[in-house]
Amino acid sequence: MIEALKDDELMRKVGGKFRLAAMIQRRWCQLMDGARPMVERAGRTDLELVVEEIRLGLLTYEHIDLVATGAAPAEVL
C-alpha cells in the first residue's frame, strides 16, 4: 500500500476522495499510453509515480463547466 494514500492529507489537497481517484486514474492511463513521468522512476510502479506527482503538486484538477463554455459532452450517460 502506498503510504501517502493512508493519510487524508492527499485527499484534502485535491478536494476529496472521488476527485483524487479520478486524477489517479486519468494520469495512470496517460503513463500506460506512453506519457513521461514528471518524477524519477527510481524503481517505483506507475501508481506510485502518480501519487508522488499529486503529492508534490505537479498535477492539479481543473473543472470545466461545459454549459458556460457552450460545449456539449461527447456522450451523456
LUMKOL-435285 format. One record per residue: residue number from 1; residue in three letters; x, y, z of N, C-alpha, C in turn. Coordinates in nm, 2 decimals. Layout:
% LUMKOL-435285
<rec num="NUM" residu="ALA" n_X="X" n_Y="Y" n_Z="Z" ca_X="X" ca_Y="Y" ca_Z="Z" c_X="X" c_Y="Y" c_Z="Z"/>
...
END
This chain:
% LUMKOL-435285
<rec num="1" residu="MET" n_X="0.08" n_Y="-0.12" n_Z="0.00" ca_X="0.00" ca_Y="0.00" ca_Z="0.00" c_X="0.09" c_Y="0.12" c_Z="0.00"/>
<rec num="2" residu="ILE" n_X="0.05" n_Y="0.22" n_Z="-0.07" ca_X="0.12" ca_Y="0.35" ca_Z="-0.08" c_X="0.09" c_Y="0.43" c_Z="0.05"/>
<rec num="3" residu="GLU" n_X="0.20" n_Y="0.47" n_Z="0.12" ca_X="0.18" ca_Y="0.54" ca_Z="0.24" c_X="0.10" c_Y="0.67" c_Z="0.23"/>
<rec num="4" residu="ALA" n_X="0.12" n_Y="0.74" n_Z="0.12" ca_X="0.05" ca_Y="0.87" ca_Z="0.10" c_X="-0.10" c_Y="0.85" c_Z="0.10"/>
<rec num="5" residu="LEU" n_X="-0.14" n_Y="0.74" n_Z="0.05" ca_X="-0.29" ca_Y="0.71" ca_Z="0.04" c_X="-0.35" c_Y="0.68" c_Z="0.18"/>
<rec num="6" residu="LYS" n_X="-0.27" n_Y="0.64" n_Z="0.27" ca_X="-0.32" ca_Y="0.61" ca_Z="0.41" c_X="-0.36" c_Y="0.74" c_Z="0.49"/>
<rec num="7" residu="ASP" n_X="-0.30" n_Y="0.85" n_Z="0.45" ca_X="-0.33" ca_Y="0.97" ca_Z="0.52" c_X="-0.43" c_Y="1.06" c_Z="0.44"/>
<rec num="8" residu="ASP" n_X="-0.52" n_Y="1.13" n_Z="0.51" ca_X="-0.62" ca_Y="1.21" ca_Z="0.45" c_X="-0.57" c_Y="1.34" c_Z="0.39"/>
<rec num="9" residu="GLU" n_X="-0.44" n_Y="1.37" n_Z="0.41" ca_X="-0.39" ca_Y="1.50" ca_Z="0.36" c_X="-0.39" c_Y="1.51" c_Z="0.21"/>
<rec num="10" residu="LEU" n_X="-0.36" n_Y="1.40" n_Z="0.14" ca_X="-0.37" ca_Y="1.40" ca_Z="-0.01" c_X="-0.51" c_Y="1.42" c_Z="-0.06"/>
<rec num="11" residu="MET" n_X="-0.61" n_Y="1.36" n_Z="0.01" ca_X="-0.75" ca_Y="1.38" ca_Z="-0.03" c_X="-0.79" c_Y="1.52" c_Z="-0.01"/>
<rec num="12" residu="ARG" n_X="-0.75" n_Y="1.58" n_Z="0.10" ca_X="-0.79" ca_Y="1.72" ca_Z="0.13" c_X="-0.72" c_Y="1.81" c_Z="0.03"/>
<rec num="13" residu="LYS" n_X="-0.60" n_Y="1.78" n_Z="-0.01" ca_X="-0.52" ca_Y="1.86" ca_Z="-0.10" c_X="-0.59" c_Y="1.88" c_Z="-0.24"/>
<rec num="14" residu="VAL" n_X="-0.65" n_Y="1.77" n_Z="-0.29" ca_X="-0.71" ca_Y="1.77" ca_Z="-0.42" c_X="-0.87" c_Y="1.80" c_Z="-0.41"/>
<rec num="15" residu="GLY" n_X="-0.93" n_Y="1.79" n_Z="-0.30" ca_X="-1.07" ca_Y="1.82" ca_Z="-0.28" c_X="-1.16" c_Y="1.70" c_Z="-0.27"/>
<rec num="16" residu="GLY" n_X="-1.11" n_Y="1.59" n_Z="-0.22" ca_X="-1.20" ca_Y="1.48" ca_Z="-0.19" c_X="-1.15" c_Y="1.35" c_Z="-0.25"/>
<rec num="17" residu="LYS" n_X="-1.20" n_Y="1.24" n_Z="-0.20" ca_X="-1.16" ca_Y="1.11" ca_Z="-0.25" c_X="-1.20" c_Y="1.07" c_Z="-0.39"/>
<rec num="18" residu="PHE" n_X="-1.31" n_Y="1.12" n_Z="-0.44" ca_X="-1.35" ca_Y="1.09" ca_Z="-0.57" c_X="-1.27" c_Y="1.17" c_Z="-0.67"/>
<rec num="19" residu="ARG" n_X="-1.24" n_Y="1.29" n_Z="-0.64" ca_X="-1.15" ca_Y="1.37" ca_Z="-0.73" c_X="-1.01" c_Y="1.31" c_Z="-0.73"/>
<rec num="20" residu="LEU" n_X="-0.96" n_Y="1.27" n_Z="-0.62" ca_X="-0.83" ca_Y="1.20" ca_Z="-0.61" c_X="-0.83" c_Y="1.07" c_Z="-0.70"/>
<rec num="21" residu="ALA" n_X="-0.93" n_Y="0.99" n_Z="-0.68" ca_X="-0.94" ca_Y="0.87" ca_Z="-0.76" c_X="-0.95" c_Y="0.90" c_Z="-0.91"/>
<rec num="22" residu="ALA" n_X="-1.02" n_Y="1.00" n_Z="-0.95" ca_X="-1.03" ca_Y="1.04" ca_Z="-1.09" c_X="-0.89" c_Y="1.09" c_Z="-1.14"/>
<rec num="23" residu="MET" n_X="-0.82" n_Y="1.17" n_Z="-1.06" ca_X="-0.69" ca_Y="1.22" ca_Z="-1.10" c_X="-0.59" c_Y="1.10" c_Z="-1.12"/>
<rec num="24" residu="ILE" n_X="-0.59" n_Y="1.01" n_Z="-1.02" ca_X="-0.50" ca_Y="0.90" ca_Z="-1.03" c_X="-0.53" c_Y="0.81" c_Z="-1.15"/>
<rec num="25" residu="GLN" n_X="-0.66" n_Y="0.79" n_Z="-1.18" ca_X="-0.70" ca_Y="0.70" ca_Z="-1.29" c_X="-0.66" c_Y="0.77" c_Z="-1.42"/>
<rec num="26" residu="ARG" n_X="-0.68" n_Y="0.90" n_Z="-1.44" ca_X="-0.65" ca_Y="0.97" ca_Z="-1.56" c_X="-0.50" c_Y="0.97" c_Z="-1.59"/>
<rec num="27" residu="ARG" n_X="-0.42" n_Y="1.01" n_Z="-1.49" ca_X="-0.28" ca_Y="1.01" ca_Z="-1.51" c_X="-0.22" c_Y="0.87" c_Z="-1.53"/>
<rec num="28" residu="TRP" n_X="-0.27" n_Y="0.77" n_Z="-1.46" ca_X="-0.22" ca_Y="0.64" ca_Z="-1.47" c_X="-0.24" c_Y="0.59" c_Z="-1.62"/>
<rec num="29" residu="CYS" n_X="-0.36" n_Y="0.62" n_Z="-1.67" ca_X="-0.38" ca_Y="0.59" ca_Z="-1.81" c_X="-0.28" c_Y="0.66" c_Z="-1.91"/>
<rec num="30" residu="GLN" n_X="-0.25" n_Y="0.79" n_Z="-1.88" ca_X="-0.16" ca_Y="0.86" ca_Z="-1.96" c_X="-0.02" c_Y="0.79" c_Z="-1.95"/>
<rec num="31" residu="LEU" n_X="0.02" n_Y="0.75" n_Z="-1.84" ca_X="0.15" ca_Y="0.68" ca_Z="-1.82" c_X="0.15" c_Y="0.55" c_Z="-1.90"/>
<rec num="32" residu="MET" n_X="0.04" n_Y="0.48" n_Z="-1.89" ca_X="0.03" ca_Y="0.35" ca_Z="-1.96" c_X="0.03" c_Y="0.37" c_Z="-2.11"/>
<rec num="33" residu="ASP" n_X="-0.02" n_Y="0.49" n_Z="-2.16" ca_X="-0.02" ca_Y="0.52" ca_Z="-2.30" c_X="0.11" c_Y="0.58" c_Z="-2.35"/>
<rec num="34" residu="GLY" n_X="0.21" n_Y="0.59" n_Z="-2.26" ca_X="0.34" ca_Y="0.64" ca_Z="-2.31" c_X="0.39" c_Y="0.77" c_Z="-2.26"/>
<rec num="35" residu="ALA" n_X="0.31" n_Y="0.84" n_Z="-2.18" ca_X="0.35" ca_Y="0.97" ca_Z="-2.13" c_X="0.47" c_Y="0.96" c_Z="-2.03"/>
<rec num="36" residu="ARG" n_X="0.55" n_Y="1.06" n_Z="-2.03" ca_X="0.67" ca_Y="1.05" ca_Z="-1.94" c_X="0.63" c_Y="1.09" c_Z="-1.80"/>
<rec num="37" residu="PRO" n_X="0.69" n_Y="1.02" n_Z="-1.70" ca_X="0.66" ca_Y="1.06" ca_Z="-1.56" c_X="0.73" c_Y="1.20" c_Z="-1.53"/>
<rec num="38" residu="MET" n_X="0.67" n_Y="1.27" n_Z="-1.44" ca_X="0.73" ca_Y="1.40" ca_Z="-1.40" c_X="0.82" c_Y="1.39" c_Z="-1.29"/>
<rec num="39" residu="VAL" n_X="0.84" n_Y="1.27" n_Z="-1.23" ca_X="0.93" ca_Y="1.25" ca_Z="-1.12" c_X="1.02" c_Y="1.13" c_Z="-1.17"/>
<rec num="40" residu="GLU" n_X="1.13" n_Y="1.11" n_Z="-1.10" ca_X="1.22" ca_Y="1.00" ca_Z="-1.13" c_X="1.15" c_Y="0.87" c_Z="-1.09"/>
<rec num="41" residu="ARG" n_X="1.16" n_Y="0.77" n_Z="-1.18" ca_X="1.10" ca_Y="0.64" ca_Z="-1.16" c_X="1.16" c_Y="0.57" c_Z="-1.03"/>
<rec num="42" residu="ALA" n_X="1.29" n_Y="0.56" n_Z="-1.03" ca_X="1.36" ca_Y="0.50" ca_Z="-0.91" c_X="1.30" c_Y="0.37" c_Z="-0.86"/>
<rec num="43" residu="GLY" n_X="1.26" n_Y="0.29" n_Z="-0.96" ca_X="1.21" ca_Y="0.15" ca_Z="-0.93" c_X="1.06" c_Y="0.15" c_Z="-0.88"/>
<rec num="44" residu="ARG" n_X="0.99" n_Y="0.27" n_Z="-0.89" ca_X="0.85" ca_Y="0.27" ca_Z="-0.85" c_X="0.76" c_Y="0.23" c_Z="-0.96"/>
<rec num="45" residu="THR" n_X="0.64" n_Y="0.19" n_Z="-0.91" ca_X="0.53" ca_Y="0.15" ca_Z="-1.01" c_X="0.47" c_Y="0.28" c_Z="-1.06"/>
<rec num="46" residu="ASP" n_X="0.39" n_Y="0.26" n_Z="-1.17" ca_X="0.32" ca_Y="0.37" ca_Z="-1.22" c_X="0.22" c_Y="0.44" c_Z="-1.12"/>
<rec num="47" residu="LEU" n_X="0.16" n_Y="0.36" n_Z="-1.04" ca_X="0.07" ca_Y="0.41" ca_Z="-0.94" c_X="0.15" c_Y="0.49" c_Z="-0.84"/>
<rec num="48" residu="GLU" n_X="0.26" n_Y="0.44" n_Z="-0.79" ca_X="0.34" ca_Y="0.52" ca_Z="-0.70" c_X="0.39" c_Y="0.65" c_Z="-0.76"/>
<rec num="49" residu="LEU" n_X="0.42" n_Y="0.65" n_Z="-0.89" ca_X="0.46" ca_Y="0.77" ca_Z="-0.96" c_X="0.35" c_Y="0.87" c_Z="-0.96"/>
<rec num="50" residu="VAL" n_X="0.23" n_Y="0.83" n_Z="-0.99" ca_X="0.11" ca_Y="0.92" ca_Z="-1.00" c_X="0.09" c_Y="0.98" c_Z="-0.86"/>
<rec num="51" residu="VAL" n_X="0.09" n_Y="0.90" n_Z="-0.76" ca_X="0.06" ca_Y="0.95" ca_Z="-0.62" c_X="0.17" c_Y="1.06" c_Z="-0.58"/>
<rec num="52" residu="GLU" n_X="0.29" n_Y="1.03" n_Z="-0.62" ca_X="0.40" ca_Y="1.12" ca_Z="-0.59" c_X="0.39" c_Y="1.25" c_Z="-0.67"/>
<rec num="53" residu="GLU" n_X="0.35" n_Y="1.24" n_Z="-0.79" ca_X="0.32" ca_Y="1.36" ca_Z="-0.87" c_X="0.21" c_Y="1.45" c_Z="-0.81"/>
<rec num="54" residu="ILE" n_X="0.11" n_Y="1.39" n_Z="-0.76" ca_X="0.00" ca_Y="1.46" ca_Z="-0.70" c_X="0.04" c_Y="1.52" c_Z="-0.57"/>
<rec num="55" residu="ARG" n_X="0.12" n_Y="1.44" n_Z="-0.49" ca_X="0.17" ca_Y="1.48" ca_Z="-0.36" c_X="0.26" c_Y="1.61" c_Z="-0.37"/>
<rec num="56" residu="LEU" n_X="0.34" n_Y="1.61" n_Z="-0.48" ca_X="0.43" ca_Y="1.72" ca_Z="-0.50" c_X="0.36" c_Y="1.84" c_Z="-0.56"/>
<rec num="57" residu="GLY" n_X="0.24" n_Y="1.83" n_Z="-0.60" ca_X="0.16" ca_Y="1.94" ca_Z="-0.66" c_X="0.19" c_Y="1.95" c_Z="-0.81"/>
<rec num="58" residu="LEU" n_X="0.25" n_Y="1.85" n_Z="-0.87" ca_X="0.27" ca_Y="1.86" ca_Z="-1.02" c_X="0.15" c_Y="1.84" c_Z="-1.10"/>
<rec num="59" residu="LEU" n_X="0.05" n_Y="1.78" n_Z="-1.04" ca_X="-0.08" ca_Y="1.75" ca_Z="-1.11" c_X="-0.19" c_Y="1.83" c_Z="-1.04"/>
<rec num="60" residu="THR" n_X="-0.28" n_Y="1.90" n_Z="-1.11" ca_X="-0.39" ca_Y="1.97" ca_Z="-1.05" c_X="-0.52" c_Y="1.93" c_Z="-1.12"/>
<rec num="61" residu="TYR" n_X="-0.63" n_Y="1.96" n_Z="-1.05" ca_X="-0.76" ca_Y="1.93" ca_Z="-1.11" c_X="-0.82" c_Y="2.06" c_Z="-1.15"/>
<rec num="62" residu="GLU" n_X="-0.87" n_Y="2.06" n_Z="-1.27" ca_X="-0.94" ca_Y="2.18" ca_Z="-1.33" c_X="-1.08" c_Y="2.14" c_Z="-1.37"/>
<rec num="63" residu="HIS" n_X="-1.18" n_Y="2.20" n_Z="-1.31" ca_X="-1.32" ca_Y="2.18" ca_Z="-1.35" c_X="-1.35" c_Y="2.27" c_Z="-1.47"/>
<rec num="64" residu="ILE" n_X="-1.41" n_Y="2.20" n_Z="-1.57" ca_X="-1.45" ca_Y="2.28" ca_Z="-1.69" c_X="-1.60" c_Y="2.27" c_Z="-1.70"/>
<rec num="65" residu="ASP" n_X="-1.67" n_Y="2.39" n_Z="-1.69" ca_X="-1.81" ca_Y="2.40" ca_Z="-1.69" c_X="-1.85" c_Y="2.40" c_Z="-1.84"/>
<rec num="66" residu="LEU" n_X="-1.91" n_Y="2.28" n_Z="-1.88" ca_X="-1.95" ca_Y="2.27" ca_Z="-2.02" c_X="-2.06" c_Y="2.36" c_Z="-2.06"/>
<rec num="67" residu="VAL" n_X="-2.15" n_Y="2.39" n_Z="-1.97" ca_X="-2.26" ca_Y="2.48" ca_Z="-2.00" c_X="-2.21" c_Y="2.62" c_Z="-2.03"/>
<rec num="68" residu="ALA" n_X="-2.12" n_Y="2.67" n_Z="-1.94" ca_X="-2.06" ca_Y="2.80" ca_Z="-1.96" c_X="-1.98" c_Y="2.82" c_Z="-2.09"/>
<rec num="69" residu="THR" n_X="-1.91" n_Y="2.71" n_Z="-2.13" ca_X="-1.83" ca_Y="2.72" ca_Z="-2.25" c_X="-1.91" c_Y="2.69" c_Z="-2.37"/>
<rec num="70" residu="GLY" n_X="-2.03" n_Y="2.65" n_Z="-2.36" ca_X="-2.12" ca_Y="2.62" ca_Z="-2.48" c_X="-2.08" c_Y="2.49" c_Z="-2.54"/>
<rec num="71" residu="ALA" n_X="-1.99" n_Y="2.41" n_Z="-2.49" ca_X="-1.95" ca_Y="2.28" ca_Z="-2.54" c_X="-2.05" c_Y="2.17" c_Z="-2.49"/>
<rec num="72" residu="ALA" n_X="-2.07" n_Y="2.08" n_Z="-2.58" ca_X="-2.16" ca_Y="1.96" ca_Z="-2.54" c_X="-2.08" c_Y="1.84" c_Z="-2.51"/>
<rec num="73" residu="PRO" n_X="-2.11" n_Y="1.77" n_Z="-2.41" ca_X="-2.04" ca_Y="1.65" ca_Z="-2.38" c_X="-2.05" c_Y="1.55" c_Z="-2.49"/>
<rec num="74" residu="ALA" n_X="-1.94" n_Y="1.47" n_Z="-2.51" ca_X="-1.94" ca_Y="1.38" ca_Z="-2.62" c_X="-2.04" c_Y="1.27" c_Z="-2.60"/>
<rec num="75" residu="GLU" n_X="-2.07" n_Y="1.23" n_Z="-2.48" ca_X="-2.16" ca_Y="1.12" ca_Z="-2.45" c_X="-2.23" c_Y="1.15" c_Z="-2.32"/>
<rec num="76" residu="VAL" n_X="-2.36" n_Y="1.14" n_Z="-2.32" ca_X="-2.43" ca_Y="1.16" ca_Z="-2.19" c_X="-2.48" c_Y="1.02" c_Z="-2.15"/>
<rec num="77" residu="LEU" n_X="-2.44" n_Y="0.99" n_Z="-2.03" ca_X="-2.48" ca_Y="0.86" ca_Z="-1.97" c_X="-2.61" c_Y="0.86" c_Z="-1.90"/>
END
